[in-house]
Amino acid sequence: MKRIFSIWLCLTFSLIVFAQRDKNFQGYLYNQEYQVYIYMNFYDNNVLVKDQEVFGELPGYLGAIRDTRKWLIISADLVSPNTANLEISNDYGSEDLTATLSKSKDGNYILTQKSGSNIKIVVNRKWVKLPKSLTFVLQESPLTR
């Protein structure tokens, strides 16, 4: 009886571990070159924008270390386990775009801007356009450290 219970416990634990690995679109992504990040949870759509909670719960947002403005992910449609179509708007609502976020085989994430406005951030009091394709790495969130 103990043996059956032990086997059942091991199977249950391994199923939980595998289920957590399938959540590709939950967490904190970072791009070192432009110092931009994405907070996301496309499964529960419950991300609050830090210091801008007035927007309510969202699928996620893109921000920059050197800029207080945010680009809000208004909707996230999971096309496959590794690809999501996004609708993104700046925090003023004056600019918006569509984009795709994909997880590559090496574990990195690629944000590709498809149509609409370009994502811009402020660096040293000047606007900088981000490239149409940007690579992010999954990291531990600095908010949980």
N, C-alpha and C positions, 0 to 999 in steps of 0.2 A: 504494500500500500504506500509506503514511504517512497519507494522507487517511482511509482506512477505519479505521485504528487510532485516529485522532483522533476520528472520529465515534463509534466504539464507546466510547472513554473518556468522552466527554461524556455519552453516553446512560447509561452505568453510573453516573457521578457524579450525574446528575440523579435517577436512580431511588433512590439512597442518600439524597439530600436529601429527597425526597418521603416515603420510608419513615420517616425520623426525624420528620417533621412529624406523622405519624399517631399518634404516641405521646402522646396527650393526657393520659394519667394516669400520668405519670412526672415527678417534679420537686418543687419547693418552692412552696407556695401561702401567701400571707400576707393577713391581714385587719388593716388599720391601726387601725380603730375599737376593736376588742377586743384587739388585739395578740396574736392567735392565728395559728398556722401549721399547715400539713399537709405532712409529708414523705410521698411516695408513690412506689411503683413497682408498679402493679397488673398488670404484664406478667410480671415475674420474681419478685415477692413476696420481695424480698431486703433489705428495709429493717430496720436494727437501731436500736432505740431508744437514743439517746445516754445513757450512764451507767446504762442498764437493759438491758444485753445479755442478761440472764437470760431474757428473753421469746423470744429467738431471732429468726429472720427472719420478718418480717410484710409484708403488702402496704403498710403505712404506719402513721402515727400522727398525732394532733392534739395540739399542745402550746400553751402560753401563755408569753409572754416573762416574765411576772411570777409564774409558778407552776411548780413542779417536777413536778407530777403530769402524767400523760399519759393520753390516751384512745387505746386501741389499735384499729387497724382489723384485726379478726380475719379477715374475708373480704371480698373485693371481686369482684363478679360484673359483668363488662362486658356491659351490655345492648345497647349500640350504640357506635359510635366516640366519641360525646359524652356517654354516660351510664353510670354505674356504680352498682349497688346495694351498700350497705355494711352490715356488721355491726360494731358498735363497742362496746367495753367499757372501763371505767376500769381503771387499772393494779392495783387491788385485786381486780377481778372481781366487785364487789358491785353494779354498775350496768351495764346494757347497753341498746342501742337499735339500731334499723335506720334507715338514712338513704340518701339519694340524692345523688350528686355529679354535677353536669352542667356541661358547658362550654357557655356561651352564645355567640351569634353575635359578640358584641363581644370575645370572648377571655377574659372573666372566668369564674370557676367559682362555682357556687352549691351550697352544702351545705344540704340540706333534711332535717331530722329528721322521721322518719315515725312511729315508735311506740317505746314503751319510755321509759327515763329521759331527763331533760333533761341536756344537756352543761353542766357547771358548772366554773368555774375560781375560783381564789382571787385577789382583788384587795384589797390593803391589809387582809389578814387577815379578809376577809369573802367568803362564797360569792356568786358572780354567775352567774346562769343566762344562757347564750347564747341568742339568739333562735332560733326554729325554722328560720329561713332566714338564711343568712349568705353574703356575697359575698367571694370570695377572688381575688387577682391572682397570676398566675404570676411568680415572681421568681428571681433567682440565689440559690442556697442560701448562707447565711452560713457553713456548714461548709466550703465550697470556696473561700472568699475568702482 
